[in-house]
Amino acid sequence: MLYLDHAATTPVRPEVREAMLPLLGAQFGNPSSHHTVGEHAAAVLADARSRVAAVFGMRPGDIVFTSGGTEANNLAIKGIAVADLLRHGRPGHIVTTPVEHESVLASCAHLDRVYGVAVSYLPVDATGVVSPDDVAAALRDDTALVSIGYANNEIGTVQDAAAIAAVTAARRVPLHLDAVQAAGWLPLAGTGADALSIAGHKVGAPQGIGALAIRGRVPLEPLIHGGGQERERRSGTENVAGAVGLAVALELAEAERTADTARTVALRDAFIAATLAAVPEARLTGHATRRLAGTASFTFAGVSGEAVLLELERRGVVSSSGSACAAGSDEASHVLVALGIPAEVAQTAVRFTFGHGASFDATPLARAVADAVTAVRSTG
C-alpha cells in the first residue's frame, strides 16, 4: 500500500515513540504534584516546552500545549478576540479568508453569533493566494486579530507570511498563522506572527498533542478553566508524554526540513507533470510553485472524486478528497469554491500528500490515477 494522505495524519516516528515510552510507564507523574515523581514530570515538561519554543524562535513561556491543531486554532482566535472584547468593552473585528480550516471558520462564526464580533473574509485569487494589500485595506481601528493559514490544508498554497506580518505589525494588530500543515515543511521561526498553531500528528508525533505558540504580550482569554496550568491559559493536567513526542518530532523535522523539502518538491513536480499528461481532464488546484512540498491536488471533471479514491485504493494507493476534518460531507469543498471552481467540479477533487522521506516512481503512480479515472468514467 502507498499511503499518500499525510496531510490528514502521519505515522509516529520511531524516535518519538522511544522518547515517549518511559513517560507511559514508570515515569508517569503529574507535573502539578509536589513530590519527587511529580517534580520529575514537571522538569520533563519544562524541557519539552523549551525545545518546542526553540523551533518557533520564541520563549518557553510562549508555548501552550493543546490537544491538537483544532484546539490551538480555537484558543488563538476565541482567546484573543474575547480578551480584546473584555479589554475594550465592545465586540471587535477579525480578518480571515474563506479558504481556512473548519476550526478557524467555525471559531469566527461562533464569535460573530455569540459575541457580535465582526468578521471580514478576504478574497483569494484563483490559486488561493491572499494579497497583503487586501489585508491592509481590511484593517479597522477595532480589529482584534488577523488569522490566516500559513499553508492551505487542501490545495497546499503557501501565503507570504512575512508580507502579511509586516502589514499587521505596522497597525499593531496581532497575526495568527494556522501553521498545522506548514510545520515540518516551512520555517516556523521568523514569520513575524504573534501566534502560530501546530498539530503533532502532522509531523510524526501522536494524535492528541499540539501547541499554540503565542507571544506573552498578546492578551489571551482561556477556553478551559480549572487548575491554572499552562500559565493559566489552558487548564488541565498536561500530556507530558505527548509534549515530549512533539518536541522530538519538531526537532527532527526542522533538522531535515531543507534537504527533505528540496527532494520532495522534485518528486511532487514529477508526479504533477506525469498526472497532467496521463489524464487530459485533470486540473491542478492551488498555486503552481508556491505550494507545500508534499501536496499535489487535482480535479477530474466529469467523475466522482470519491469514486476515484475507491478505485485508487483498489490499486494500492491511499489518498483523500480534502480535509479529513470534513470527512463524510457531501458538500463541495469550500476552499475550491472560494477559488472560483464550480461546485460540481470541486466535488471531483483528489488530494495526494506525501510524507517526509517519501519515495516512489511518479510515472506508475500517475498511470494508476489515470486508470482509476478511466474505470470510474466507464461505469458512469
N, C-alpha and C positions, 0 to 999 in steps of 0.2 A: 504493500500500500504506500502511495506517495501522499503525504499529508501536506496540503497547501492551504491551511486555514490558520496560520499563526497569528493573524490579527485578532482572531477570536480567543485563542489561548495557546500557550507554548508548553512543551514538556518541561518538567522540573529538571534543572541541570544537576548532574551527579555531585558537583562541588557544593551546590546549595543544599541538597539532601544530606550530605555528610556533615555540613556545618550545623544543620538543624537537629540532627538525631539526638545529641546529648540533652537538648532542651525539651525533647519529647520523652525523655527517660528520667535519669537520676537528677538532672538539673532542672527541676520542674517549678521552681519557686515563683511566688507572686512578687513582682518588683515593688509593690506598695507595703509589703510586710517588713516589720522592723526586727528581723532576726537574720542570722547568717545566711540562711537559704534564700530569703527574700533579698538581702543585700547583694548576694551574688547575681541574682536575676536582674536587679537594678543596674549593676555595673555592666552586665552583658548588654542590656537595653541601651544604656548610655553610649557604649562603644558602637553599637549598630547605628544609633542616631548620628553620631559624629561621622561615620563612614558614608551614610546616605547624604548628609549635608555636604560633604566634600565633593561629591559628584555634581551637586547643584551649585557649588561655589557659594554656599550660604552657611550660616551659623547653625550649630546643633539645635539651638532653641527655636529655630525657624521650622523645624520638621515636626509635623503632626502625623503620627501613624494612623491609618484608617483601615477599613475592611476592603478597600479597593478603589478603583477609579471613580465609580459612580458616587460613592460616599464622599470622596475627595472633591469632586465637582460640586456636589450639593453643599458641602461645607464652605467652599470658597465663595460660591455665588450667593447662597442664602445668608451665610455668616457675615460677609462684607456688606451686603445690602441692608440687612436688619440692623447691624451696628451703625450704619450711616443713618438709618431712619431714627434710631434711638438718640443719636448724637444731635441731629438737626430737628427732630420733632415733626418730620414730614416725610412721606414716601419719596424716594429719589428716582433715579433713571439708570437703566442698564443698556449697554450697547453690545449686541452679539450678531450672529448671522443665522440664516435659515438652514445652513448645512451642518450644524453642530450635532454632537452626540445627543441621544434622547435625554440623558441625565442633565445636560445643560439646558435644553429647550424646556423640559418639564420643570426644572427649578425656576426658570424665568417665568413660566406660565403660573406657577404657584405664587410667586411674589406679586405678580400682577393681580391675580384673583383674590388673594388673601389680604395683601397689604396695600394694593393700589400703586405698586411700583411700575413706572412706565418702562416699556421695553421697545427699543429700536432695533430692527433687523436689517442689517446692511445687505445690499445686493452683492452677489458674486458674479464673476464673468462665466463664460461657458466652460471654463476649466476648473472653476471653484476657487479662484483667487480673489481675495479681498483687497481693495485699494486702500492704502494708508490715508489717502486724501479723503476717502469716504468716511473713514474713522474720524478724522479731524472734523469733518463737516457735521458729524452726528453728535459731537460732544456738546453738552449743555452745562450751565452753571451748577445744576443739581445732579450731574452724572456721578454715580457712586462707583461704577465698575464697567470695564470693558472685558468681555470674556470671548476669546477666540480659540479655535482649535489650532494648535501648532501644526498638526498634520491630520488630514481627514481620515476617518476610520474606514470609509467605504471606497473612496477613489484615490487616496494617498497623496493628494495635493498638499504641498508644503507652503505655509504662509511666510511672508517676510516679517518674522517676529521682531527683528531689530528695528525695522522702519516703523512698525506699529507701536513699539515701545517708546520710540523717540517722540511720537505724537502724543501718547498718553502722559509721558513724563513731563512734557512741556506744559501740559494743563494740570499736572498733579492729580491725575486720575489713576487709580490702581488698575493694573493689567493682569488678568488671569489667563494663563495658557493651559488648555487641556492638552497635556503632553503624553497622554496614555499611549498613543500609537507612536509618538516620536521617540520615546525612551529606548535607548539602545541603538537608534539609527541617527539621531540628531543630537547636537550638544545641548545639554540641559543647563550648563553654566553660561553666563554671559549673554543671555537672551534679552535682558533688560526688564523682564517681567517681575511683578511683585508677588505672584503666586503661580505655582505650577502643580498640576495633578498627575500622578502616575499610578499604575496598577502593576503589582508584582508578577502576575501571571502572563503578562505580555513580554517579560524579559527573562523567563526561566526560573522565577520563584513560584511558590504555590498560589493557588487561588485563595482569596480571603485576606490578602495583605496589600496595602497600598500606602500612599503618603500624599499629603498636601504640604508642599514647601511654600511657606508664606512669611514674608519679612515681618519682623516683630513690630515695625512701626505701623502696620496696617491693622486697624481695629477689626476684630472678628468676634461675632456672637456665636457661641457654641450651639450645635444642634442637639447634642446629647449631654444631659446634666446628671450629676451624681457625685462621684468621688473626687472630681477635680484633676484627674490625670491629664497628661499632655499639656501641662501648664494651664489647666482649666479650659482648654479649647476642645477637648474630646474625652469625656469621662468614660470609664470602663477599664477593667483590667486589660493591660496591653498584651498583645500577641507577641511574646518575646521571641519565640522560635520563628515566627513569620518575619519579624523585623530583622533578625539575623539573616534569614534567607534572602530578604530583599536587599540587604546591604551587600551580600556576596554576589548576587545576581547583577546588581547595578555596577559593581566594580569590574566584574568580568566583561560585561557588555561595553563599558566605557573603554577598557583596555584594548578590546578587539575592534572597536567601532570603525576606525578609519580604514583599516585594511579590509575588514569584512564588508563594509559598505561598498567599496570600490569593486570587490569581487562580485557582490550580489547585484549591483547595477548592471554589470556586463551580462550576467545570467538573465536578469529581468528583461533587458533590452533585446536579447536574442530571442527570448520566448515571445515577447510582444511582436517583433518583426515576423517570426515564423507563424504566429497565430493569425495576424492580419493577412498574410499571404495565403494561408491554408483555408481561411473562412472569409470569403469576399464580403459577406454582410456584417462581419464583426466591426465594431467601433470601439476604440479605446476611450475610456472615460477618465476625466481628470487631466492635469497638465502633463504634457509630453515629457518634460525633463524635470520640472520642479515637483517631483513626487518621491515618496518613500522608496528606498532601495528595494524593499521586498514586496511591493504592491503592483499588481497588474490587474486591471478591472475592465470588463468589456460588456457591451450589449450585443445581443444577437437577434436583430429584428425578425419578427415572424415566428419565433419559437418561445416556449416557456422556459424561463431561466431555471425554475425548479426541476423541470423535466430533464434539462441538460445536466444538472447536478446529479440526478439519479443515474443517468447514462454514464457520466464520468466515474461515479463510484463503482459501477459495474466493471469499469475498465481499470480500477485500482487507483483512481485519483480522487482525493477528498478536497473539496473546496467549499465555497459558500456563495450565497446571493447578496450578502452585505453584512450589516451589523448583526452579531449574534444576540444582541440585546433586543432586537426587533424580530427574532425568530418566530415563525408561525403567523406573522402578519400577512394578509392578502393584499395590503395596500402597496402601491408603488413607492419606491424609496424617496423619502422627502429630499434627500441630497440630490439625486438625479433630476427630480422635478425642478428643484431650485436652479439647476444648471440649464433649464430650458428644454430638457429631454421630455418628449411626450410620455404620459403615464403608461401607455400600452407598450412603449419601447423600454421604459425603465423597468418594467416587470420581467424583462428578458435578461437582466444583469447577472453576471457571474464574476466573482472576485477570487483571485488567486493571490495568496500572501505567503511569502517564503520566510523561513526562519534563518537565524544565524547558522552558518555552516551548511546551508542548502547546497545540494549537489545533484544535478540531473541533466539529461540531454534535452535541450529545448525543442529540437525537431520532433522526436517521438511524442513529447507532451502536446505540442501543437497539433500533431496528427490525431491524438486521442480526443482533443477538443473538437476538431473537425468531424471526426467520426461520430461523436456524441451529438453534435448539432444535426448532422445528416440523419442519424437514427430518429431523433425527435421529429424532424421535418417529415420523414417518410411515414410516421404514424399519425401525423396531424391531419 
